[in-house]
Amino acid sequence: MNDASAAGPIDSAIEHARHALAAVDPSDPATALPRLREAQELLTVAIDEAMAAAVVDGETIRSAGALAGLSENAVGPRLARTRTLAAYQSEEGRVTAAGVERARYDVEQGRHAPLAPGAVPPAPMRFRPRRPTR
């Protein structure tokens, strides 16, 4: 994955978090709290997108989680919420090592396209028999 495609969602989240933090008035805690919460949520998006970019670039799910201070079990669902890897989630709503492998292959083949902002990821592929069995 190239740095430009990964930087988009990460840069966007960081820039929005900066705007939320700039609007914080520390002398008025009641109005500061919603802005701080907004910034926190945006930083979480940036962390998740950075983890997704890292695993596509070769990090393991476990090592990416460790770099972000998360357990391995917490990483899969967070990767599934990213624009980078949402299309590779399992039926359980997690990105697994198999999904990461497929994403890496798609990147190598030039077929990987992150989801557009606000787009809904496609439903996981399921086997459907062509004929009913008796």
C-alpha positions in Angstrom: 0.0 0.0 0.0 1.5 3.4 -0.8 1.8 6.1 1.7 -0.6 8.5 -0.2 -3.6 6.1 0.0 -3.0 5.4 3.7 -2.4 9.0 4.5 -5.8 10.2 3.3 -8.0 8.8 6.1 -5.3 9.3 8.7 -4.6 12.9 7.7 -8.3 13.7 7.6 -9.0 12.3 11.1 -6.0 14.1 12.5 -6.9 17.4 10.9 -10.5 17.2 12.2 -9.2 16.3 15.7 -7.0 19.4 15.5 -10.0 21.6 14.8 -12.0 20.0 17.7 -9.0 20.7 20.0 -8.6 24.2 18.8 -12.2 24.9 19.8 -11.7 23.8 23.4 -11.9 26.5 26.0 -10.1 25.0 29.1 -11.7 27.7 31.3 -15.2 26.3 30.5 -15.1 22.5 31.2 -18.8 22.0 30.3 -18.3 23.1 26.8 -14.8 21.6 26.5 -16.0 18.1 27.2 -17.9 17.5 23.9 -15.0 18.9 21.9 -12.5 16.7 23.8 -14.7 13.7 23.2 -14.9 14.5 19.5 -11.1 14.8 19.3 -10.7 11.5 21.1 -13.1 9.7 18.6 -11.2 11.2 15.7 -7.9 10.1 17.1 -9.3 6.6 17.5 -10.2 6.7 13.8 -6.6 7.8 13.0 -5.1 5.0 15.1 -7.4 2.4 13.5 -6.5 3.6 10.0 -2.8 3.6 10.8 -3.0 0.0 12.1 -4.8 -1.0 8.9 -2.1 0.6 6.8 0.6 -1.1 8.9 -0.8 -4.6 8.6 -1.3 -4.1 4.8 2.3 -3.0 4.6 3.6 -6.1 6.4 3.0 -5.8 10.2 1.2 -8.6 11.8 -2.2 -7.9 13.5 -0.5 -8.7 16.8 2.5 -6.3 16.3 0.2 -3.5 15.0 -1.9 -3.9 18.1 1.1 -3.8 20.3 2.3 -0.7 18.7 -1.0 0.9 19.4 -1.2 -0.4 23.0 -4.0 -2.9 22.3 -4.4 -6.6 22.7 -4.4 -8.7 19.6 -8.1 -9.5 20.2 -9.1 -5.9 20.1 -7.5 -5.2 16.8 -9.7 -7.3 14.4 -12.9 -5.5 15.1 -11.2 -2.1 14.9 -9.6 -3.0 11.5 -13.1 -3.9 10.2 -14.2 -0.3 10.9 -11.5 1.2 8.7 -11.9 2.4 5.2 -8.7 0.5 4.3 -9.8 -3.0 5.4 -13.6 -2.9 5.9 -14.2 -4.9 2.7 -12.1 -7.7 4.1 -14.0 -8.4 7.3 -15.4 -11.8 8.2 -19.0 -12.5 9.0 -18.2 -11.9 12.7 -17.2 -8.3 11.9 -13.4 -8.8 12.3 -10.5 -8.6 10.0 -8.5 -11.8 10.4 -5.1 -12.8 9.1 -6.8 -14.3 6.0 -8.5 -10.9 5.3 -5.1 -9.1 5.6 -3.5 -11.6 3.2 -6.3 -11.0 0.7 -5.9 -7.2 1.1 -2.1 -7.5 0.6 -2.7 -9.6 -2.6 -5.2 -7.0 -3.9 -2.7 -4.2 -3.2 0.0 -6.1 -5.1 -2.4 -6.7 -8.0 -3.5 -3.0 -8.0 -7.1 -3.9 -7.2 -7.3 -2.6 -3.7 -9.5 0.5 -3.3 -10.3 1.9 0.2 -14.0 2.6 0.8 -15.1 6.1 0.2 -16.1 8.1 3.3 -19.5 7.1 4.5 -19.7 4.0 2.2 -21.0 0.8 3.5 -18.6 -2.2 3.1 -19.9 -5.0 0.9 -21.4 -8.0 2.7 -19.0 -10.9 3.1 -19.2 -13.5 0.2 -21.1 -16.6 1.1 -21.5 -19.9 -0.6 -24.9 -20.3 -2.2 -25.6 -23.7 -3.8 -26.8 -23.5 -7.4 -29.3 -26.3 -6.9 -31.1 -27.3 -3.7 -29.8 -30.6 -2.3 -32.2 -33.3 -1.3 
